[in-house]
Amino acid sequence: MQLKQQVELKENIKYYNYLKENSYFIKDFNRGVIDVKAFARLMKEKYKERVTDKLNNAVDNMELISSVLDILK
């Protein structure tokens, strides 16, 4: 693993925690199979931090609120 990658992973606490939880990525970094951008994409998919995930969550919350209001009427 290159020093630049190590610094980038340690600076972002979410990346670092995901790397600790899934330590098999260390082999991929050492072999050059994966880079930090691909790792970040996988981490965002796992923790549901993508824009589409946030929009879906907001829509679900609005549907829940509307259904509760319909029940209260």
Backbone as CSV, one residue per row, in Angstrom:
resi,resn,N_x,N_y,N_z,CA_x,CA_y,CA_z,C_x,C_y,C_z
1,MET,0.850,-1.168,0.000,0.000,0.000,0.000,0.893,1.227,0.000
2,GLN,0.553,2.172,-0.835,1.356,3.385,-0.916,1.077,4.285,0.271
3,LEU,2.046,5.101,0.588,1.929,5.996,1.734,0.778,6.975,1.549
4,LYS,0.583,7.446,0.328,-0.506,8.389,0.049,-1.860,7.753,0.371
5,GLN,-2.026,6.490,0.017,-3.267,5.780,0.316,-3.451,5.602,1.813
6,GLN,-2.386,5.286,2.505,-2.471,5.101,3.951,-2.910,6.387,4.638
7,VAL,-2.334,7.501,4.227,-2.678,8.785,4.838,-4.130,9.128,4.550
8,GLU,-4.557,8.907,3.314,-5.931,9.218,2.929,-6.933,8.373,3.712
9,LEU,-6.613,7.124,3.937,-7.510,6.251,4.684,-7.550,6.609,6.167
10,LYS,-6.431,6.994,6.714,-6.394,7.330,8.134,-7.006,8.693,8.429
11,GLU,-7.007,9.601,7.446,-7.585,10.927,7.661,-9.105,10.873,7.751
12,ASN,-9.710,9.972,7.014,-11.163,9.859,7.025,-11.549,8.725,7.979
13,ILE,-12.228,9.061,9.049,-12.541,8.086,10.094,-13.482,6.997,9.588
14,LYS,-14.393,7.345,8.659,-15.310,6.334,8.130,-14.562,5.314,7.283
15,TYR,-13.630,5.784,6.476,-12.817,4.871,5.669,-12.015,3.949,6.576
16,TYR,-11.427,4.535,7.603,-10.568,3.772,8.512,-11.373,2.698,9.249
17,ASN,-12.564,3.061,9.724,-13.396,2.087,10.435,-13.864,0.975,9.505
18,TYR,-14.219,1.338,8.261,-14.645,0.321,7.309,-13.490,-0.615,6.969
19,LEU,-12.292,-0.071,6.882,-11.115,-0.884,6.611,-10.835,-1.834,7.777
20,LYS,-11.034,-1.372,8.997,-10.851,-2.255,10.156,-11.883,-3.369,10.180
21,GLU,-13.123,-3.047,9.787,-14.174,-4.058,9.771,-13.966,-5.077,8.654
22,ASN,-13.394,-4.634,7.546,-13.197,-5.492,6.375,-11.718,-5.487,6.011
23,SER,-10.926,-6.141,6.822,-9.474,-6.080,6.678,-8.951,-6.779,5.423
24,TYR,-9.805,-7.539,4.744,-9.352,-8.195,3.514,-9.037,-7.181,2.410
25,PHE,-9.515,-5.945,2.559,-9.189,-4.901,1.585,-7.708,-4.525,1.629
26,ILE,-7.041,-4.785,2.735,-5.620,-4.453,2.849,-4.821,-5.223,1.806
27,LYS,-5.169,-6.490,1.595,-4.489,-7.274,0.554,-4.728,-6.667,-0.820
28,ASP,-5.956,-6.234,-1.065,-6.272,-5.624,-2.360,-5.491,-4.334,-2.572
29,PHE,-5.344,-3.542,-1.523,-4.551,-2.315,-1.633,-3.088,-2.648,-1.909
30,ASN,-2.553,-3.633,-1.200,-1.155,-4.002,-1.397,-0.893,-4.551,-2.794
31,ARG,-1.852,-5.263,-3.343,-1.688,-5.835,-4.677,-2.009,-4.841,-5.779
32,GLY,-2.591,-3.713,-5.426,-2.934,-2.714,-6.420,-4.227,-3.004,-7.151
33,VAL,-5.049,-3.875,-6.590,-6.305,-4.256,-7.226,-7.359,-3.163,-7.058
34,ILE,-7.319,-2.471,-5.938,-8.338,-1.477,-5.606,-7.648,-0.159,-5.265
35,ASP,-8.329,0.947,-5.557,-7.804,2.249,-5.163,-8.765,2.889,-4.161
36,VAL,-8.417,4.065,-3.687,-9.196,4.693,-2.629,-10.587,5.075,-3.130
37,LYS,-10.708,5.495,-4.383,-12.016,5.875,-4.915,-12.964,4.685,-4.952
38,ALA,-12.478,3.550,-5.404,-13.318,2.350,-5.439,-13.668,1.900,-4.021
39,PHE,-12.719,2.011,-3.118,-12.958,1.662,-1.723,-14.027,2.578,-1.127
40,ALA,-13.951,3.874,-1.432,-14.937,4.831,-0.923,-16.325,4.521,-1.471
41,ARG,-16.393,4.122,-2.743,-17.678,3.776,-3.343,-18.290,2.571,-2.638
42,LEU,-17.479,1.566,-2.361,-17.970,0.383,-1.656,-18.417,0.716,-0.236
43,MET,-17.660,1.597,0.426,-18.000,2.001,1.785,-19.321,2.762,1.798
44,LYS,-19.526,3.636,0.815,-20.769,4.404,0.759,-21.963,3.509,0.455
45,GLU,-21.768,2.479,-0.350,-22.846,1.530,-0.613,-23.210,0.774,0.654
46,LYS,-22.215,0.377,1.410,-22.444,-0.394,2.639,-23.166,0.442,3.693
47,TYR,-22.711,1.682,3.897,-23.291,2.552,4.923,-24.462,3.376,4.422
48,LYS,-24.856,3.167,3.156,-25.978,3.865,2.530,-25.811,5.375,2.616
49,GLU,-24.688,5.863,2.128,-24.398,7.293,2.123,-24.413,7.891,0.717
50,ARG,-24.873,7.106,-0.254,-24.966,7.633,-1.609,-26.148,8.592,-1.695
51,VAL,-26.151,9.432,-2.710,-27.221,10.403,-2.889,-28.554,9.686,-3.096
52,THR,-28.540,8.624,-3.883,-29.787,7.895,-4.132,-30.335,7.277,-2.855
53,ASP,-29.456,6.804,-1.989,-29.906,6.235,-0.714,-30.543,7.308,0.161
54,LYS,-29.949,8.493,0.168,-30.497,9.583,0.973,-31.852,10.030,0.447
55,LEU,-31.989,10.094,-0.886,-33.270,10.473,-1.471,-34.346,9.428,-1.176
56,ASN,-33.994,8.167,-1.298,-34.949,7.104,-0.983,-35.381,7.150,0.473
57,ASN,-34.450,7.451,1.346,-34.759,7.557,2.771,-35.706,8.728,3.022
58,ALA,-35.474,9.849,2.347,-36.351,11.011,2.508,-37.758,10.709,1.993
59,VAL,-37.852,10.040,0.850,-39.159,9.675,0.303,-39.880,8.713,1.241
60,ASP,-39.182,7.760,1.771,-39.784,6.818,2.721,-40.311,7.538,3.961
61,ASN,-39.540,8.521,4.447,-39.975,9.282,5.618,-41.227,10.091,5.310
62,MET,-41.280,10.676,4.109,-42.469,11.450,3.729,-43.688,10.549,3.611
63,GLU,-43.508,9.364,3.067,-44.624,8.419,2.953,-45.102,7.979,4.329
64,LEU,-44.180,7.772,5.252,-44.541,7.384,6.606,-45.341,8.493,7.284
65,ILE,-44.896,9.716,7.138,-45.595,10.857,7.757,-46.981,11.011,7.157
66,SER,-47.084,10.888,5.843,-48.396,11.036,5.210,-49.340,9.917,5.627
67,SER,-48.831,8.716,5.768,-49.696,7.615,6.203,-50.152,7.799,7.649
68,VAL,-49.286,8.327,8.502,-49.675,8.593,9.893,-50.737,9.686,9.930
69,LEU,-50.568,10.722,9.115,-51.556,11.794,9.076,-52.885,11.295,8.536
70,ASP,-52.860,10.390,7.565,-54.108,9.824,7.049,-54.828,9.000,8.118
71,ILE,-54.074,8.302,8.918,-54.674,7.504,9.991,-55.303,8.395,11.051
72,LEU,-54.669,9.528,11.328,-55.175,10.432,12.366,-56.421,11.187,11.922
73,LYS,-56.696,11.268,10.641,-57.876,12.000,10.164,-59.151,11.290,10.468
